[in-house]
């Protein structure tokens, strides 16, 4: 039995969708296929790695290179990136606007990340704002929002939302402090503002395709905040109830909108929260390990099955 015959049988019994059958059949016949998504991810990762190396170089060799040379290099890179973007970009439109060429988005992303490196260097060397990083974060968030909407780039929008989250106090250093009630309040407030902003901008027709980015980030921050309350030893009941409610809402939204990410949020965050409550009364490493092995495999199988159903319905 040939591969094409098996693929035809799998399509007839519903194991794969017609689109999946066409793609797999083309691969088996040696037909060319697109690797645009993979290359896109690698190129963005390459830009991120380059800026990481740039930041390391500036931090390590700033004394030897001198402030003038470092600032000259960073300024030249920023000027080149933003000159290219502003000179090549089409006129602004509230609707989705494609990039004018293949490298445009990567140049914009490079310039945005370099901006952060330059700000960090200036503050560390000259202390212009006396270490008030909140002001830098707020200003950077506003600048990234401008770039994201001017050039229609969701990656830069994610940087803007992350910077705004930092201004709200959502830093990694706060995460281990599960007793920090103010952290949870700021997190819930941030997720509420981000979600409402996404809804309002979508209804006004201003880059409505950005709504998914707003919703994904708001949902993750909300779940993180609720989980930090569930992890408490005392008074976790209300947070657990809120986690179950949010998980149900995320599941319903994902199934209704055919968005697997929200189904995964409900499953993963719900599993972590429920597990944290159940294993509190377990004694012995064997019992805890057995619980995670059995339930982890069950959760993985469930997510795979749901993903396959989403694939067939696509």
PyMOL commands that set and color helices and strands:
alter all, ss='L'
color gray80, all
select helices_A, chain A and resi 3-12+18-28+36-65+67-88+104-126+133-151+154-167+172-175+181-203+208-230+237-257+260-281+285-313
alter helices_A, ss='H'
color red, helices_A
deselect
rebuild
show_as cartoon
